[in-house]
Amino acid sequence: MLVTGSSGLIGSEVCRHFHDLGWQVYGVDNNQRAVFFGEKGDTRWNQERLARELKNFIHIELDIRDREGVLKTVKDVAPDAVVHTAAQPSHDRAASIPFEDFDTNAVGTFNLLEATRRYSTSIPFVHMSTNKVYGDAPNLIPMKELETRWEYADERYKEGIPETFTIDQSKHSLFGASKVAADISVQEYGRYFDMPTCVLRGGCLTGPNHSGVELHGFLSYLVKCNLEGKEYTVFGYKGKQVRDNIHSYDVSRFIEEFIKAPRVAEVYNIGGGRQNTCSILEAFQLAEEFSGKKMVYKYSDQNRAGDHICYYSDLRKMKAHYPNWDITISLEETIRQIVESWKQRLPN
Ligand SMILES: NC(=O)c1ccc[n+]([C@@H]2O[C@H](COP(=O)([O-])OP(=O)(O)OC[C@H]3O[C@@H](n4cnc5c(N)ncnc54)[C@H](O)[C@@H]3O)[C@@H](O)[C@H]2O)c1
């Protein structure tokens, strides 16, 4: 298996998961996260952990923007499956690094797709996309304000946002736009070349191995602030904005099911679903419960550009296509694990 972004949150979990299932795993990463977010986004610790703990893991230092390098790597590795998780992952960061964002997310994905097609059109190709491909169109759904969160007032979205939701004519951020280019390209390689490609449009993907920073990885960053007693800034929507959170293990489990029985050009919304939602205010409470420390925060009236007021994934298509898959890790357990992980990683 070839996993890109192997030192990141999802990539590292996928490497571990498939390694434990008996696969030989090749991980591609160049620690670009440290370039995007500075030393706090550094993922070398995770790369070293994989190299130390997984005996059938080989790290490949490669930038996915390097087209010749990607073509050669896919040919040399000759994988039975490709899982593509490398990305510039931040909505907000993209505007200040537009070329790096587009070259990584759109062109990097294209390099991998074409390299895979030239090697084999029959191996599964799983791509991590994002709910930001829907732009801010979910904000047009009527909402009701509850004490600590926003909720959809339209019954049609009671179970969340389905894959049929429009991706057109709304504000995406440059990140959302580069991810749309990748998302559509992955679908197209499926439809046009009959390749078993899969697009996973993530809600909030999280877990203990996230190097959360202010601009990406909200739960991980929120818990880190809580433990360090550092002030967290809430951007708009009264702190009642809702996210669905899925543990990286449950993401890997879905990828396992897809690779066992691949389909062509599929798209799924992958998140924690309704059961694993929380608002920022509710996340504060949970972090406080597990850490025993009071959350320090300030409120800024200005919401992030194009940010969702309420977003959670409708998981019914995933469950219908892959009945062996379900969410197995609750939001509470995920937060507990994030607290434990930061306690070990932060200096005392
Ligand atoms: N974490 C989330 O909440 C979330 C939500 C929706 C979608 N996603 C998507 O899931 C995927 C994985 O996200 P994550 O949270 O694991 O991100 P992450 O930043 O933790 O991991 C991404 C990894 O890719 C590497 N990388 C970046 N650019 C690279 C390049 N040019 N060449 C080689 N490696 C490069 C980084 O160094 C990093 O280790 C991304 O596509 C992201 O857009 C994540």
The ligand as a Gaussian input file, in Angstrom:
#p B3LYP/6-31G(d) Opt

LIG

0 1
 N       -8.324000      16.782000       9.935000
 C       -9.485000      17.228000       9.504000
 O      -10.291000      17.737000      10.271000
 C       -9.865000      17.082000       8.061000
 C      -11.169000      17.404000       7.686000
 C      -11.566000      17.243000       6.370000
 C      -10.662000      16.768000       5.449000
 N       -9.399000      16.463000       5.813000
 C       -8.473000      15.980000       4.784000
 O       -7.880000      14.760000       5.196000
 C       -6.549000      14.693000       4.733000
 C       -5.615000      14.428000       5.878000
 O       -5.732000      15.467000       6.840000
 P       -4.889000      15.452000       8.179000
 O       -5.715000      16.090000       9.215000
 O       -4.339000      14.075000       8.411000
 O       -3.721000      16.463000       7.776000
 P       -2.239000      16.529000       8.337000
 O       -1.749000      17.900000       8.043000
 O       -2.166000      16.012000       9.736000
 O       -1.455000      15.484000       7.394000
 C       -1.139000      15.760000       6.075000
 C        0.297000      15.304000       5.831000
 O        0.614000      15.556000       4.461000
 C        1.945000      16.018000       4.383000
 N        2.083000      16.820000       3.184000
 C        1.529000      18.024000       2.928000
 N        1.913000      18.475000       1.738000
 C        2.734000      17.538000       1.213000
 C        3.454000      17.437000      -0.012000
 N        3.415000      18.429000      -0.913000
 N        4.166000      16.319000      -0.250000
 C        4.233000      15.320000       0.683000
 N        3.576000      15.366000       1.870000
 C        2.847000      16.478000       2.128000
 C        2.143000      16.837000       5.661000
 O        3.507000      16.970000       6.020000
 C        1.321000      16.052000       6.680000
 O        2.127000      15.129000       7.402000
 C       -6.308000      15.997000       3.963000
 O       -6.585000      15.785000       2.608000
 C       -7.318000      16.937000       4.550000
 O       -7.694000      17.982000       3.652000
 C       -8.975000      16.610000       7.109000

